[in-house]
Amino acid sequence: MTPADESAKPAAASDIVALCRDIADWKVARILDTGASVADLEVAVHYAQGESDVLGAARVPLEGRAAAVHAILVADEDIWGEDV
């Protein structure tokens, strides 16, 4: 598998925890539900941390799965439901 293939596959829970560190279990579950890739997750994390400028030429508007992940990362509570 090439590095491009790796970043396009859906992120695993271990990928989410590695990138987000101290993250609530419900957020991990919701991110997994989006089917976001590791690349989507990385973009969302940079935006959530206010670091979108580090994306340089790769800076893109938040949309699709990256936008969904960003909404989860910045949420204060699980507005998507209690069933995790």
C-alpha positions, 0 to 999 in steps of 0.5 A: 500500500502506498502512502497515498492509499494509507491516508485515504483509508478510513481512520481507525480509533487508534489513529484518532487517539494518536492525533487527538490525544485526550479525546472523549470516547463519544467523539471517537465513536462519532468520528469513526461513524463519518468514515473519515480518512486519516487525511481528513482527520489531520485537516480537521485537527489542524483547523480545530487547533487554529492551525489551518495556516500550516497546511500551506498550498494544501489548505482547502475549505473545510467540506465533506468528511473533514468538516464533519470531523471538525464539528465533532472535535469542537462540540462540547457535547454529543448532539448526535445522540446518546447511543455510542 
